[in-house]
Amino acid sequence: MTQTNSLLVVIRQAPQSSHWLREALDAAMVGAAFGQKVSLLFMGQGVLALLPGQALGSEKSLLPTQETLAMYDIQHLCVSAADLHALNVKAENLVEGITLLDEEQMRIYFADTANILNF
């Protein structure tokens, strides 16, 4: 059953390749500020944003802290387990608080979400 006030922000771009990660996070925080139940899903090269120490220019980190996301009530950070495997990234190397999703769980996420933004 689709949740009418839900937003899934899918991040597919590598953090250093463009501004898309920042745009995706901004969209997620705006959605949350307007009462949407927001989840972030990292796929493809986007999973690299979950590695600690990612930086671009003067920014210390591309991914806001868990505390910042929690202020916006964004508590669901997910990653495609298949994409982690394809990029040879181990789950224990990611920042804390990430949920690994298999293909069936991702299908459910997509089916149960009213609004989806791809970056």
Biopython code that builds the backbone (N, CA, C, O; Angstrom):
import numpy as np
from Bio.PDB.StructureBuilder import StructureBuilder

atoms = [
    (1, "MET", "N", (0.833, -1.172, 0.000)),
    (1, "MET", "CA", (0.000, 0.000, 0.000)),
    (1, "MET", "C", (0.890, 1.253, 0.000)),
    (1, "MET", "O", (1.734, 1.423, 0.880)),
    (2, "THR", "N", (0.696, 2.098, -0.965)),
    (2, "THR", "CA", (1.509, 3.298, -1.118)),
    (2, "THR", "C", (1.168, 4.327, -0.046)),
    (2, "THR", "O", (-0.001, 4.627, 0.198)),
    (3, "GLN", "N", (2.211, 4.862, 0.588)),
    (3, "GLN", "CA", (2.026, 5.920, 1.578)),
    (3, "GLN", "C", (1.964, 7.247, 0.834)),
    (3, "GLN", "O", (2.912, 7.612, 0.138)),
    (4, "THR", "N", (0.858, 7.970, 0.972)),
    (4, "THR", "CA", (0.640, 9.171, 0.167)),
    (4, "THR", "C", (1.592, 10.309, 0.498)),
    (4, "THR", "O", (1.831, 11.159, -0.359)),
    (5, "ASN", "N", (2.140, 10.360, 1.692)),
    (5, "ASN", "CA", (3.035, 11.453, 2.055)),
    (5, "ASN", "C", (4.493, 10.988, 2.119)),
    (5, "ASN", "O", (5.261, 11.458, 2.959)),
    (6, "SER", "N", (4.868, 10.075, 1.240)),
    (6, "SER", "CA", (6.223, 9.537, 1.271)),
    (6, "SER", "C", (7.032, 10.011, 0.067)),
    (6, "SER", "O", (6.504, 10.212, -1.027)),
    (7, "LEU", "N", (8.316, 10.180, 0.302)),
    (7, "LEU", "CA", (9.246, 10.628, -0.726)),
    (7, "LEU", "C", (10.501, 9.771, -0.656)),
    (7, "LEU", "O", (11.123, 9.656, 0.399)),
    (8, "LEU", "N", (10.862, 9.182, -1.758)),
    (8, "LEU", "CA", (12.095, 8.411, -1.871)),
    (8, "LEU", "C", (13.043, 9.190, -2.772)),
    (8, "LEU", "O", (12.736, 9.446, -3.936)),
    (9, "VAL", "N", (14.194, 9.563, -2.228)),
    (9, "VAL", "CA", (15.202, 10.277, -2.993)),
    (9, "VAL", "C", (16.287, 9.270, -3.333)),
    (9, "VAL", "O", (16.959, 8.741, -2.447)),
    (10, "VAL", "N", (16.454, 9.010, -4.633)),
    (10, "VAL", "CA", (17.430, 8.032, -5.114)),
    (10, "VAL", "C", (18.664, 8.785, -5.599)),
    (10, "VAL", "O", (18.577, 9.653, -6.467)),
    (11, "ILE", "N", (19.807, 8.441, -5.030)),
    (11, "ILE", "CA", (21.072, 9.099, -5.363)),
    (11, "ILE", "C", (21.930, 8.095, -6.118)),
    (11, "ILE", "O", (22.360, 7.085, -5.559)),
    (12, "ARG", "N", (22.178, 8.382, -7.401)),
    (12, "ARG", "CA", (22.913, 7.467, -8.273)),
    (12, "ARG", "C", (24.261, 8.007, -8.736)),
    (12, "ARG", "O", (25.063, 7.261, -9.296)),
    (13, "GLN", "N", (24.519, 9.278, -8.513)),
    (13, "GLN", "CA", (25.733, 9.911, -9.036)),
    (13, "GLN", "C", (26.871, 9.854, -8.011)),
    (13, "GLN", "O", (26.639, 9.955, -6.806)),
    (14, "ALA", "N", (28.095, 9.692, -8.504)),
    (14, "ALA", "CA", (29.266, 9.722, -7.628)),
    (14, "ALA", "C", (29.357, 11.088, -6.964)),
    (14, "ALA", "O", (29.056, 12.101, -7.597)),
    (15, "PRO", "N", (29.764, 11.134, -5.710)),
    (15, "PRO", "CA", (29.752, 12.407, -4.987)),
    (15, "PRO", "C", (30.675, 13.469, -5.586)),
    (15, "PRO", "O", (30.367, 14.657, -5.500)),
    (16, "GLN", "N", (31.778, 13.079, -6.179)),
    (16, "GLN", "CA", (32.714, 14.058, -6.709)),
    (16, "GLN", "C", (32.428, 14.460, -8.154)),
    (16, "GLN", "O", (33.046, 15.394, -8.665)),
    (17, "SER", "N", (31.510, 13.776, -8.813)),
    (17, "SER", "CA", (31.303, 14.018, -10.236)),
    (17, "SER", "C", (30.442, 15.239, -10.546)),
    (17, "SER", "O", (30.527, 15.791, -11.643)),
    (18, "SER", "N", (29.625, 15.661, -9.603)),
    (18, "SER", "CA", (28.735, 16.785, -9.885)),
    (18, "SER", "C", (28.112, 17.293, -8.595)),
    (18, "SER", "O", (28.469, 16.857, -7.501)),
    (19, "HIS", "N", (27.194, 18.201, -8.740)),
    (19, "HIS", "CA", (26.469, 18.786, -7.613)),
    (19, "HIS", "C", (25.220, 17.988, -7.248)),
    (19, "HIS", "O", (24.467, 18.412, -6.371)),
    (20, "TRP", "N", (24.978, 16.857, -7.886)),
    (20, "TRP", "CA", (23.721, 16.132, -7.712)),
    (20, "TRP", "C", (23.488, 15.648, -6.288)),
    (20, "TRP", "O", (22.344, 15.615, -5.833)),
    (21, "LEU", "N", (24.543, 15.272, -5.576)),
    (21, "LEU", "CA", (24.353, 14.815, -4.205)),
    (21, "LEU", "C", (23.806, 15.945, -3.342)),
    (21, "LEU", "O", (22.852, 15.742, -2.590)),
    (22, "ARG", "N", (24.388, 17.112, -3.439)),
    (22, "ARG", "CA", (23.917, 18.260, -2.659)),
    (22, "ARG", "C", (22.474, 18.588, -3.033)),
    (22, "ARG", "O", (21.656, 18.870, -2.157)),
    (23, "GLU", "N", (22.155, 18.552, -4.327)),
    (23, "GLU", "CA", (20.778, 18.830, -4.776)),
    (23, "GLU", "C", (19.803, 17.791, -4.212)),
    (23, "GLU", "O", (18.705, 18.137, -3.777)),
    (24, "ALA", "N", (20.205, 16.535, -4.221)),
    (24, "ALA", "CA", (19.344, 15.468, -3.706)),
    (24, "ALA", "C", (19.081, 15.649, -2.221)),
    (24, "ALA", "O", (17.947, 15.501, -1.765)),
    (25, "LEU", "N", (20.122, 15.968, -1.467)),
    (25, "LEU", "CA", (19.968, 16.162, -0.030)),
    (25, "LEU", "C", (19.103, 17.377, 0.277)),
    (25, "LEU", "O", (18.291, 17.355, 1.202)),
    (26, "ASP", "N", (19.283, 18.437, -0.507)),
    (26, "ASP", "CA", (18.441, 19.619, -0.326)),
    (26, "ASP", "C", (16.975, 19.286, -0.590)),
    (26, "ASP", "O", (16.094, 19.704, 0.162)),
    (27, "ALA", "N", (16.718, 18.539, -1.651)),
    (27, "ALA", "CA", (15.337, 18.141, -1.974)),
    (27, "ALA", "C", (14.748, 17.282, -0.863)),
    (27, "ALA", "O", (13.578, 17.431, -0.511)),
    (28, "ALA", "N", (15.562, 16.382, -0.313)),
    (28, "ALA", "CA", (15.094, 15.522, 0.776)),
    (28, "ALA", "C", (14.727, 16.353, 2.002)),
    (28, "ALA", "O", (13.693, 16.118, 2.628)),
    (29, "MET", "N", (15.567, 17.318, 2.342)),
    (29, "MET", "CA", (15.296, 18.135, 3.524)),
    (29, "MET", "C", (14.083, 19.042, 3.320)),
    (29, "MET", "O", (13.319, 19.274, 4.257)),
    (30, "VAL", "N", (13.903, 19.553, 2.110)),
    (30, "VAL", "CA", (12.717, 20.369, 1.821)),
    (30, "VAL", "C", (11.464, 19.499, 1.920)),
    (30, "VAL", "O", (10.470, 19.910, 2.519)),
    (31, "GLY", "N", (11.507, 18.305, 1.337)),
    (31, "GLY", "CA", (10.364, 17.405, 1.432)),
    (31, "GLY", "C", (10.008, 17.085, 2.872)),
    (31, "GLY", "O", (8.836, 17.076, 3.248)),
    (32, "ALA", "N", (11.031, 16.823, 3.674)),
    (32, "ALA", "CA", (10.801, 16.516, 5.087)),
    (32, "ALA", "C", (10.233, 17.722, 5.826)),
    (32, "ALA", "O", (9.373, 17.574, 6.695)),
    (33, "ALA", "N", (10.713, 18.917, 5.482)),
    (33, "ALA", "CA", (10.210, 20.133, 6.124)),
    (33, "ALA", "C", (8.726, 20.350, 5.827)),
    (33, "ALA", "O", (8.021, 20.994, 6.604)),
    (34, "PHE", "N", (8.256, 19.810, 4.698)),
    (34, "PHE", "CA", (6.845, 19.942, 4.328)),
    (34, "PHE", "C", (6.036, 18.691, 4.669)),
    (34, "PHE", "O", (4.976, 18.452, 4.090)),
    (35, "GLY", "N", (6.538, 17.904, 5.606)),
    (35, "GLY", "CA", (5.756, 16.799, 6.143)),
    (35, "GLY", "C", (5.839, 15.482, 5.401)),
    (35, "GLY", "O", (5.084, 14.562, 5.715)),
    (36, "GLN", "N", (6.723, 15.358, 4.433)),
    (36, "GLN", "CA", (6.885, 14.091, 3.728)),
    (36, "GLN", "C", (7.710, 13.128, 4.580)),
    (36, "GLN", "O", (8.621, 13.556, 5.288)),
    (37, "LYS", "N", (7.405, 11.857, 4.517)),
    (37, "LYS", "CA", (8.224, 10.824, 5.146)),
    (37, "LYS", "C", (9.323, 10.487, 4.127)),
    (37, "LYS", "O", (9.055, 9.841, 3.114)),
    (38, "VAL", "N", (10.545, 10.921, 4.397)),
    (38, "VAL", "CA", (11.626, 10.859, 3.413)),
    (38, "VAL", "C", (12.569, 9.704, 3.706)),
    (38, "VAL", "O", (12.957, 9.465, 4.849)),
    (39, "SER", "N", (12.928, 8.992, 2.637)),
    (39, "SER", "CA", (13.963, 7.968, 2.688)),
    (39, "SER", "C", (14.988, 8.295, 1.615)),
    (39, "SER", "O", (14.642, 8.816, 0.554)),
    (40, "LEU", "N", (16.248, 7.989, 1.893)),
    (40, "LEU", "CA", (17.318, 8.149, 0.910)),
    (40, "LEU", "C", (17.785, 6.771, 0.494)),
    (40, "LEU", "O", (18.041, 5.913, 1.339)),
    (41, "LEU", "N", (17.897, 6.556, -0.810)),
    (41, "LEU", "CA", (18.395, 5.293, -1.342)),
    (41, "LEU", "C", (19.596, 5.585, -2.219)),
    (41, "LEU", "O", (19.496, 6.333, -3.192)),
    (42, "PHE", "N", (20.729, 4.996, -1.876)),
    (42, "PHE", "CA", (21.973, 5.186, -2.624)),
    (42, "PHE", "C", (22.188, 3.983, -3.526)),
    (42, "PHE", "O", (22.214, 2.840, -3.069)),
    (43, "MET", "N", (22.341, 4.260, -4.823)),
    (43, "MET", "CA", (22.514, 3.208, -5.820)),
    (43, "MET", "C", (23.669, 3.581, -6.741)),
    (43, "MET", "O", (24.084, 4.739, -6.791)),
    (44, "GLY", "N", (24.183, 2.595, -7.469)),
    (44, "GLY", "CA", (25.246, 2.858, -8.437)),
    (44, "GLY", "C", (26.421, 3.562, -7.780)),
    (44, "GLY", "O", (26.813, 3.230, -6.662)),
    (45, "GLN", "N", (26.981, 4.543, -8.489)),
    (45, "GLN", "CA", (28.117, 5.305, -7.970)),
    (45, "GLN", "C", (27.738, 6.143, -6.750)),
    (45, "GLN", "O", (28.615, 6.602, -6.019)),
    (46, "GLY", "N", (26.449, 6.344, -6.528)),
    (46, "GLY", "CA", (25.991, 7.109, -5.376)),
    (46, "GLY", "C", (26.376, 6.488, -4.039)),
    (46, "GLY", "O", (26.464, 7.196, -3.036)),
    (47, "VAL", "N", (26.609, 5.163, -4.007)),
    (47, "VAL", "CA", (26.991, 4.525, -2.751)),
    (47, "VAL", "C", (28.335, 5.051, -2.241)),
    (47, "VAL", "O", (28.630, 4.944, -1.050)),
    (48, "LEU", "N", (29.141, 5.611, -3.127)),
    (48, "LEU", "CA", (30.441, 6.139, -2.710)),
    (48, "LEU", "C", (30.293, 7.327, -1.764)),
    (48, "LEU", "O", (31.223, 7.641, -1.021)),
    (49, "ALA", "N", (29.145, 7.988, -1.782)),
    (49, "ALA", "CA", (28.902, 9.105, -0.866)),
    (49, "ALA", "C", (28.798, 8.625, 0.575)),
    (49, "ALA", "O", (28.897, 9.429, 1.503)),
    (50, "LEU", "N", (28.602, 7.330, 0.774)),
    (50, "LEU", "CA", (28.448, 6.783, 2.120)),
    (50, "LEU", "C", (29.773, 6.377, 2.753)),
    (50, "LEU", "O", (29.807, 5.918, 3.895)),
    (51, "LEU", "N", (30.856, 6.546, 2.014)),
    (51, "LEU", "CA", (32.168, 6.250, 2.582)),
    (51, "LEU", "C", (32.614, 7.438, 3.423)),
    (51, "LEU", "O", (32.459, 8.582, 2.995)),
    (52, "PRO", "N", (33.164, 7.197, 4.607)),
    (52, "PRO", "CA", (33.602, 8.311, 5.454)),
    (52, "PRO", "C", (34.682, 9.138, 4.765)),
    (52, "PRO", "O", (35.466, 8.619, 3.971)),
    (53, "GLY", "N", (34.711, 10.424, 5.078)),
    (53, "GLY", "CA", (35.778, 11.288, 4.579)),
    (53, "GLY", "C", (35.573, 11.824, 3.185)),
    (53, "GLY", "O", (36.515, 12.351, 2.593)),
    (54, "GLN", "N", (34.378, 11.710, 2.636)),
    (54, "GLN", "CA", (34.123, 12.272, 1.319)),
    (54, "GLN", "C", (34.103, 13.786, 1.433)),
    (54, "GLN", "O", (33.449, 14.333, 2.320)),
    (55, "ALA", "N", (34.806, 14.462, 0.552)),
    (55, "ALA", "CA", (34.845, 15.926, 0.608)),
    (55, "ALA", "C", (34.920, 16.484, -0.800)),
    (55, "ALA", "O", (35.427, 15.842, -1.720)),
    (56, "LEU", "N", (34.409, 17.679, -0.943)),
    (56, "LEU", "CA", (34.428, 18.368, -2.229)),
    (56, "LEU", "C", (34.655, 19.844, -1.955)),
    (56, "LEU", "O", (33.827, 20.488, -1.311)),
    (57, "GLY", "N", (35.743, 20.377, -2.424)),
    (57, "GLY", "CA", (36.030, 21.793, -2.212)),
    (57, "GLY", "C", (36.167, 22.113, -0.746)),
    (57, "GLY", "O", (36.911, 21.450, -0.023)),
    (58, "SER", "N", (35.447, 23.133, -0.301)),
    (58, "SER", "CA", (35.553, 23.569, 1.088)),
    (58, "SER", "C", (34.624, 22.808, 2.027)),
    (58, "SER", "O", (34.686, 22.993, 3.242)),
    (59, "GLU", "N", (33.762, 21.953, 1.474)),
    (59, "GLU", "CA", (32.846, 21.202, 2.324)),
    (59, "GLU", "C", (33.597, 20.089, 3.024)),
    (59, "GLU", "O", (34.395, 19.385, 2.404)),
    (60, "LYS", "N", (33.343, 19.926, 4.326)),
    (60, "LYS", "CA", (33.997, 18.858, 5.076)),
    (60, "LYS", "C", (33.472, 17.500, 4.652)),
    (60, "LYS", "O", (34.241, 16.548, 4.518)),
    (61, "SER", "N", (32.185, 17.405, 4.441)),
    (61, "SER", "CA", (31.574, 16.139, 4.076)),
    (61, "SER", "C", (30.394, 16.417, 3.163)),
    (61, "SER", "O", (29.675, 17.401, 3.334)),
    (62, "LEU", "N", (30.209, 15.547, 2.204)),
    (62, "LEU", "CA", (29.074, 15.706, 1.307)),
    (62, "LEU", "C", (27.781, 15.215, 1.942)),
    (62, "LEU", "O", (26.704, 15.735, 1.648)),
    (63, "LEU", "N", (27.884, 14.216, 2.809)),
    (63, "LEU", "CA", (26.712, 13.669, 3.458)),
    (63, "LEU", "C", (26.536, 14.336, 4.815)),
    (63, "LEU", "O", (27.443, 14.283, 5.645)),
    (64, "PRO", "N", (25.384, 14.964, 5.059)),
    (64, "PRO", "CA", (25.180, 15.590, 6.365)),
    (64, "PRO", "C", (25.273, 14.549, 7.473)),
    (64, "PRO", "O", (25.102, 13.354, 7.234)),
    (65, "THR", "N", (25.540, 15.008, 8.662)),
    (65, "THR", "CA", (25.624, 14.099, 9.795)),
    (65, "THR", "C", (24.260, 13.494, 10.083)),
    (65, "THR", "O", (23.226, 14.028, 9.682)),
    (66, "GLN", "N", (24.281, 12.384, 10.777)),
    (66, "GLN", "CA", (23.033, 11.735, 11.162)),
    (66, "GLN", "C", (22.175, 12.694, 11.997)),
    (66, "GLN", "O", (20.947, 12.658, 11.922)),
    (67, "GLU", "N", (22.828, 13.549, 12.791)),
    (67, "GLU", "CA", (22.084, 14.491, 13.623)),
    (67, "GLU", "C", (21.323, 15.502, 12.760)),
    (67, "GLU", "O", (20.175, 15.837, 13.052)),
    (68, "THR", "N", (21.969, 15.981, 11.699)),
    (68, "THR", "CA", (21.314, 16.936, 10.811)),
    (68, "THR", "C", (20.120, 16.294, 10.118)),
    (68, "THR", "O", (19.045, 16.890, 10.050)),
    (69, "LEU", "N", (20.301, 15.089, 9.608)),
    (69, "LEU", "CA", (19.191, 14.393, 8.956)),
    (69, "LEU", "C", (18.076, 14.101, 9.953)),
    (69, "LEU", "O", (16.898, 14.183, 9.607)),
    (70, "ALA", "N", (18.439, 13.763, 11.182)),
    (70, "ALA", "CA", (17.425, 13.480, 12.207)),
    (70, "ALA", "C", (16.605, 14.729, 12.538)),
    (70, "ALA", "O", (15.423, 14.625, 12.864)),
    (71, "MET", "N", (17.230, 15.911, 12.456)),
    (71, "MET", "CA", (16.477, 17.155, 12.693)),
    (71, "MET", "C", (15.334, 17.291, 11.698)),
    (71, "MET", "O", (14.294, 17.867, 12.017)),
    (72, "TYR", "N", (15.522, 16.769, 10.507)),
    (72, "TYR", "CA", (14.483, 16.807, 9.474)),
    (72, "TYR", "C", (13.649, 15.531, 9.470)),
    (72, "TYR", "O", (12.818, 15.325, 8.586)),
    (73, "ASP", "N", (13.878, 14.684, 10.458)),
    (73, "ASP", "CA", (13.187, 13.401, 10.590)),
    (73, "ASP", "C", (13.452, 12.490, 9.397)),
    (73, "ASP", "O", (12.579, 11.721, 8.992)),
    (74, "ILE", "N", (14.653, 12.575, 8.837)),
    (74, "ILE", "CA", (15.085, 11.665, 7.772)),
    (74, "ILE", "C", (15.927, 10.589, 8.443)),
    (74, "ILE", "O", (17.092, 10.809, 8.773)),
    (75, "GLN", "N", (15.322, 9.430, 8.638)),
    (75, "GLN", "CA", (15.987, 8.377, 9.390)),
    (75, "GLN", "C", (16.247, 7.132, 8.570)),
    (75, "GLN", "O", (16.916, 6.213, 9.043)),
    (76, "HIS", "N", (15.738, 7.080, 7.359)),
    (76, "HIS", "CA", (15.903, 5.891, 6.538)),
    (76, "HIS", "C", (16.941, 6.144, 5.449)),
    (76, "HIS", "O", (16.639, 6.753, 4.423)),
    (77, "LEU", "N", (18.150, 5.677, 5.676)),
    (77, "LEU", "CA", (19.214, 5.744, 4.688)),
    (77, "LEU", "C", (19.496, 4.316, 4.255)),
    (77, "LEU", "O", (19.873, 3.469, 5.065)),
    (78, "CYS", "N", (19.309, 4.063, 2.972)),
    (78, "CYS", "CA", (19.416, 2.703, 2.458)),
    (78, "CYS", "C", (20.417, 2.658, 1.310)),
    (78, "CYS", "O", (20.695, 3.667, 0.661)),
    (79, "VAL", "N", (20.943, 1.477, 1.082)),
    (79, "VAL", "CA", (21.891, 1.280, -0.004)),
    (79, "VAL", "C", (21.603, -0.056, -0.669)),
    (79, "VAL", "O", (21.205, -1.023, -0.019)),
    (80, "SER", "N", (21.813, -0.087, -1.967)),
    (80, "SER", "CA", (21.638, -1.317, -2.729)),
    (80, "SER", "C", (22.796, -2.259, -2.431)),
    (80, "SER", "O", (23.951, -1.935, -2.708)),
    (81, "ALA", "N", (22.492, -3.420, -1.870)),
    (81, "ALA", "CA", (23.525, -4.406, -1.552)),
    (81, "ALA", "C", (24.227, -4.880, -2.827)),
    (81, "ALA", "O", (25.434, -5.126, -2.815)),
    (82, "ALA", "N", (23.484, -5.008, -3.918)),
    (82, "ALA", "CA", (24.081, -5.448, -5.183)),
    (82, "ALA", "C", (25.084, -4.425, -5.703)),
    (82, "ALA", "O", (26.130, -4.795, -6.237)),
    (83, "ASP", "N", (24.771, -3.138, -5.550)),
    (83, "ASP", "CA", (25.687, -2.102, -6.012)),
    (83, "ASP", "C", (26.932, -2.029, -5.135)),
    (83, "ASP", "O", (28.024, -1.762, -5.636)),
    (84, "LEU", "N", (26.781, -2.260, -3.842)),
    (84, "LEU", "CA", (27.955, -2.338, -2.969)),
    (84, "LEU", "C", (28.881, -3.443, -3.449)),
    (84, "LEU", "O", (30.092, -3.253, -3.569)),
    (85, "HIS", "N", (28.294, -4.592, -3.721)),
    (85, "HIS", "CA", (29.071, -5.740, -4.191)),
    (85, "HIS", "C", (29.739, -5.431, -5.530)),
    (85, "HIS", "O", (30.911, -5.752, -5.728)),
    (86, "ALA", "N", (29.005, -4.813, -6.442)),
    (86, "ALA", "CA", (29.554, -4.501, -7.762)),
    (86, "ALA", "C", (30.729, -3.529, -7.683)),
    (86, "ALA", "O", (31.657, -3.600, -8.489)),
    (87, "LEU", "N", (30.683, -2.621, -6.707)),
    (87, "LEU", "CA", (31.761, -1.646, -6.537)),
    (87, "LEU", "C", (32.841, -2.135, -5.576)),
    (87, "LEU", "O", (33.804, -1.424, -5.290)),
    (88, "ASN", "N", (32.663, -3.364, -5.084)),
    (88, "ASN", "CA", (33.631, -3.972, -4.162)),
    (88, "ASN", "C", (33.793, -3.130, -2.888)),
    (88, "ASN", "O", (34.904, -2.941, -2.393)),
    (89, "VAL", "N", (32.676, -2.635, -2.375)),
    (89, "VAL", "CA", (32.663, -1.845, -1.143)),
    (89, "VAL", "C", (32.003, -2.699, -0.069)),
    (89, "VAL", "O", (30.928, -3.259, -0.283)),
    (90, "LYS", "N", (32.642, -2.792, 1.066)),
    (90, "LYS", "CA", (32.097, -3.571, 2.171)),
    (90, "LYS", "C", (31.186, -2.693, 3.032)),
    (90, "LYS", "O", (31.477, -1.521, 3.266)),
    (91, "ALA", "N", (30.093, -3.271, 3.493)),
    (91, "ALA", "CA", (29.105, -2.530, 4.285)),
    (91, "ALA", "C", (29.726, -1.945, 5.550)),
    (91, "ALA", "O", (29.329, -0.864, 5.985)),
    (92, "GLU", "N", (30.678, -2.629, 6.136)),
    (92, "GLU", "CA", (31.293, -2.131, 7.368)),
    (92, "GLU", "C", (32.171, -0.902, 7.133)),
    (92, "GLU", "O", (32.583, -0.247, 8.090)),
    (93, "ASN", "N", (32.462, -0.585, 5.871)),
    (93, "ASN", "CA", (33.247, 0.608, 5.543)),
    (93, "ASN", "C", (32.387, 1.857, 5.381)),
    (93, "ASN", "O", (32.922, 2.957, 5.237)),
    (94, "LEU", "N", (31.077, 1.707, 5.402)),
    (94, "LEU", "CA", (30.164, 2.833, 5.215)),
    (94, "LEU", "C", (29.956, 3.583, 6.525)),
    (94, "LEU", "O", (30.249, 3.065, 7.603)),
    (95, "VAL", "N", (29.447, 4.808, 6.419)),
    (95, "VAL", "CA", (29.070, 5.547, 7.626)),
    (95, "VAL", "C", (27.998, 4.746, 8.360)),
    (95, "VAL", "O", (27.344, 3.887, 7.768)),
    (96, "GLU", "N", (27.822, 5.023, 9.625)),
    (96, "GLU", "CA", (26.867, 4.276, 10.445)),
    (96, "GLU", "C", (25.421, 4.597, 10.080)),
    (96, "GLU", "O", (25.113, 5.663, 9.547)),
    (97, "GLY", "N", (24.554, 3.651, 10.382)),
    (97, "GLY", "CA", (23.123, 3.881, 10.239)),
    (97, "GLY", "C", (22.552, 3.594, 8.867)),
    (97, "GLY", "O", (21.458, 4.061, 8.550)),
    (98, "ILE", "N", (23.261, 2.837, 8.044)),
    (98, "ILE", "CA", (22.807, 2.533, 6.690)),
    (98, "ILE", "C", (22.175, 1.145, 6.661)),
    (98, "ILE", "O", (22.712, 0.197, 7.234)),
    (99, "THR", "N", (21.040, 1.035, 5.995)),
    (99, "THR", "CA", (20.358, -0.243, 5.839)),
    (99, "THR", "C", (20.642, -0.804, 4.452)),
    (99, "THR", "O", (20.443, -0.115, 3.451)),
    (100, "LEU", "N", (21.102, -2.041, 4.386)),
    (100, "LEU", "CA", (21.326, -2.705, 3.106)),
    (100, "LEU", "C", (20.017, -3.297, 2.608)),
    (100, "LEU", "O", (19.282, -3.925, 3.370)),
    (101, "LEU", "N", (19.728, -3.094, 1.321)),
    (101, "LEU", "CA", (18.506, -3.621, 0.723)),
    (101, "LEU", "C", (18.851, -4.570, -0.414)),
    (101, "LEU", "O", (19.699, -4.269, -1.255)),
    (102, "ASP", "N", (18.183, -5.722, -0.430)),
    (102, "ASP", "CA", (18.332, -6.601, -1.586)),
    (102, "ASP", "C", (17.336, -6.151, -2.656)),
    (102, "ASP", "O", (16.583, -5.200, -2.449)),
    (103, "GLU", "N", (17.336, -6.829, -3.784)),
    (103, "GLU", "CA", (16.488, -6.383, -4.912)),
    (103, "GLU", "C", (15.002, -6.405, -4.574)),
    (103, "GLU", "O", (14.268, -5.504, -4.980)),
    (104, "GLU", "N", (14.552, -7.407, -3.845)),
    (104, "GLU", "CA", (13.137, -7.486, -3.477)),
    (104, "GLU", "C", (12.753, -6.342, -2.541)),
    (104, "GLU", "O", (11.691, -5.739, -2.698)),
    (105, "GLN", "N", (13.608, -6.045, -1.576)),
    (105, "GLN", "CA", (13.331, -4.936, -0.660)),
    (105, "GLN", "C", (13.304, -3.602, -1.399)),
    (105, "GLN", "O", (12.511, -2.724, -1.062)),
    (106, "MET", "N", (14.166, -3.442, -2.407)),
    (106, "MET", "CA", (14.144, -2.201, -3.191)),
    (106, "MET", "C", (12.861, -2.093, -3.997)),
    (106, "MET", "O", (12.292, -1.007, -4.102)),
    (107, "ARG", "N", (12.398, -3.184, -4.561)),
    (107, "ARG", "CA", (11.122, -3.165, -5.297)),
    (107, "ARG", "C", (9.984, -2.718, -4.385)),
    (107, "ARG", "O", (9.119, -1.940, -4.788)),
    (108, "ILE", "N", (9.995, -3.216, -3.161)),
    (108, "ILE", "CA", (8.958, -2.830, -2.196)),
    (108, "ILE", "C", (9.055, -1.335, -1.886)),
    (108, "ILE", "O", (8.040, -0.640, -1.846)),
    (109, "TYR", "N", (10.281, -0.840, -1.666)),
    (109, "TYR", "CA", (10.468, 0.591, -1.409)),
    (109, "TYR", "C", (9.880, 1.424, -2.542)),
    (109, "TYR", "O", (9.145, 2.380, -2.296)),
    (110, "PHE", "N", (10.205, 1.061, -3.789)),
    (110, "PHE", "CA", (9.707, 1.817, -4.940)),
    (110, "PHE", "C", (8.181, 1.724, -5.051)),
    (110, "PHE", "O", (7.519, 2.714, -5.361)),
    (111, "ALA", "N", (7.635, 0.552, -4.801)),
    (111, "ALA", "CA", (6.187, 0.353, -4.934)),
    (111, "ALA", "C", (5.419, 1.070, -3.836)),
    (111, "ALA", "O", (4.302, 1.531, -4.069)),
    (112, "ASP", "N", (5.994, 1.175, -2.644)),
    (112, "ASP", "CA", (5.289, 1.741, -1.496)),
    (112, "ASP", "C", (5.490, 3.240, -1.335)),
    (112, "ASP", "O", (5.001, 3.821, -0.366)),
    (113, "THR", "N", (6.192, 3.876, -2.254)),
    (113, "THR", "CA", (6.482, 5.298, -2.132)),
    (113, "THR", "C", (5.674, 6.087, -3.153)),
    (113, "THR", "O", (5.644, 5.748, -4.336)),
    (114, "ALA", "N", (5.022, 7.142, -2.680)),
    (114, "ALA", "CA", (4.172, 7.950, -3.556)),
    (114, "ALA", "C", (4.993, 8.823, -4.515)),
    (114, "ALA", "O", (4.622, 8.985, -5.677)),
    (115, "ASN", "N", (6.091, 9.376, -4.035)),
    (115, "ASN", "CA", (6.894, 10.302, -4.841)),
    (115, "ASN", "C", (8.346, 9.843, -4.838)),
    (115, "ASN", "O", (8.912, 9.520, -3.794)),
    (116, "ILE", "N", (8.938, 9.821, -6.034)),
    (116, "ILE", "CA", (10.322, 9.382, -6.181)),
    (116, "ILE", "C", (11.082, 10.425, -6.979)),
    (116, "ILE", "O", (10.653, 10.842, -8.055)),
    (117, "LEU", "N", (12.215, 10.837, -6.435)),
    (117, "LEU", "CA", (13.120, 11.755, -7.139)),
    (117, "LEU", "C", (14.435, 11.041, -7.393)),
    (117, "LEU", "O", (15.019, 10.456, -6.481)),
    (118, "ASN", "N", (14.899, 11.089, -8.636)),
    (118, "ASN", "CA", (16.170, 10.466, -9.015)),
    (118, "ASN", "C", (17.225, 11.525, -9.272)),
    (118, "ASN", "O", (16.992, 12.489, -10.001)),
    (119, "PHE", "N", (18.382, 11.335, -8.669)),
    (119, "PHE", "CA", (19.505, 12.248, -8.873)),
    (119, "PHE", "C", (20.736, 11.463, -9.300)),
    (119, "PHE", "O", (21.795, 12.049, -9.524)),
]
sb = StructureBuilder()
sb.init_structure("model")
sb.init_model(0)
sb.init_chain("A")
sb.init_seg("    ")
for serial, (resi, resn, name, xyz) in enumerate(atoms, 1):
    if name == "N":
        sb.init_residue(resn, " ", resi, " ")
    sb.init_atom(name, np.array(xyz, "f"), 0.0, 1.0, " ", f" {name:<3s}", serial, name[0])
structure = sb.get_structure()
